[in-house]
Amino acid sequence: QVQLVESGGGLVQPGGSLRLSCVRSGTIVNVNAMGWYRQAPGKERELVATITSRGRAIYADLVKGRFTISRDNANTWNLEMSSLKPEDTAVYYCYVERSIGTLWGRGTQVTVSS
């Protein structure tokens, strides 16, 4: 059974940095993209960053220039977050988009507060 497990969330002050990682276990074929979404309280889940199967990185406008997505290998990818703002507070979910559907991790909480 394929599982996605996030790590690296926590509490950070405004202007600080965090690094999230997602590790995939199990075998997946026909991957279209992998990346990160987030969901803040009372808001819908939104795309943060993704890497396509061709290696193209795509970012939400709100995080461009502050967040960087990278992939260590086919099973691990990361989200480097810097210049964090209180509005970045959310649960961050990693995901894998396949031709037959999307897999999600359980999420990791990121809280930006002084």
Legacy VTK file of the C-alpha trace (Angstrom):
# vtk DataFile Version 3.0
C-alpha trace
ASCII
DATASET POLYDATA
POINTS 114 float
0.000 0.000 0.000
1.365 3.398 -0.950
1.732 5.960 1.821
2.896 9.576 1.900
4.359 10.882 5.156
5.145 14.543 5.752
7.619 15.897 8.279
9.216 19.198 9.234
6.271 21.305 10.322
6.249 23.368 13.474
6.085 26.810 15.004
8.236 29.564 13.519
8.395 33.319 13.904
7.503 35.651 11.033
10.441 35.961 8.681
11.733 32.537 9.642
12.259 29.383 7.621
11.110 25.780 7.646
11.803 22.737 5.503
9.071 20.204 4.854
9.759 16.744 3.502
7.504 14.077 2.050
8.520 10.453 1.854
6.626 7.973 -0.252
6.552 4.279 0.466
5.337 1.738 -2.026
5.401 1.686 -5.806
3.515 4.132 -7.995
3.344 4.242 -11.774
2.106 6.893 -14.163
2.921 9.858 -11.931
1.946 13.196 -13.454
3.116 15.476 -10.656
4.044 15.645 -6.987
4.035 18.533 -4.608
2.322 20.405 -1.819
-1.058 21.858 -0.974
-2.078 23.680 2.164
-5.292 24.383 4.007
-5.779 27.168 6.499
-8.652 27.167 9.007
-11.903 28.091 7.323
-10.365 28.080 3.861
-10.240 25.687 0.953
-7.190 23.588 0.214
-4.891 25.444 -2.190
-1.926 24.480 -4.311
1.420 25.684 -2.984
3.986 24.131 -5.312
4.309 21.186 -7.627
6.885 19.403 -9.760
5.624 17.878 -12.970
6.818 14.551 -14.364
9.102 16.530 -16.657
10.731 18.316 -13.738
9.000 21.659 -14.135
8.348 23.499 -10.869
5.144 25.518 -10.539
4.361 27.857 -7.648
1.319 29.666 -6.354
1.704 33.428 -6.742
1.520 33.898 -2.977
4.708 31.878 -2.397
6.817 32.716 -5.455
10.280 33.837 -4.463
9.855 32.538 -0.912
9.253 28.801 -1.316
11.288 26.265 -3.264
10.207 22.760 -4.137
12.814 20.095 -4.798
12.985 16.373 -5.331
15.700 14.175 -3.848
14.567 11.129 -5.789
11.364 9.495 -6.930
10.308 8.853 -3.339
11.224 12.053 -1.505
10.476 15.701 -2.163
10.855 18.832 -0.101
9.493 22.310 0.357
11.927 24.970 1.534
9.974 27.873 2.999
11.566 31.191 3.872
10.369 34.688 4.757
7.362 33.033 6.330
4.321 35.139 7.090
1.449 34.588 9.517
-0.811 33.976 6.520
1.313 30.941 5.633
-0.116 29.227 8.708
-1.879 26.081 7.545
-1.765 22.326 7.413
0.543 21.366 4.559
-0.218 18.209 2.600
2.044 16.473 0.162
0.451 14.722 -2.773
1.118 12.617 -5.824
-1.046 13.015 -8.892
-1.440 9.847 -10.909
-3.370 9.053 -14.027
-5.841 7.093 -11.875
-6.192 9.621 -9.060
-4.408 11.620 -6.378
-2.743 10.315 -3.231
-2.471 12.514 -0.138
-0.405 12.567 3.002
-2.017 13.254 6.368
-0.535 16.717 6.632
1.853 18.618 8.857
0.997 21.795 10.743
2.943 24.974 10.036
2.289 27.882 12.370
3.871 31.279 11.795
3.481 33.436 14.862
5.455 35.658 17.178
LINES 1 115
114 0 1 2 3 4 5 6 7 8 9 10 11 12 13 14 15 16 17 18 19 20 21 22 23 24 25 26 27 28 29 30 31 32 33 34 35 36 37 38 39 40 41 42 43 44 45 46 47 48 49 50 51 52 53 54 55 56 57 58 59 60 61 62 63 64 65 66 67 68 69 70 71 72 73 74 75 76 77 78 79 80 81 82 83 84 85 86 87 88 89 90 91 92 93 94 95 96 97 98 99 100 101 102 103 104 105 106 107 108 109 110 111 112 113
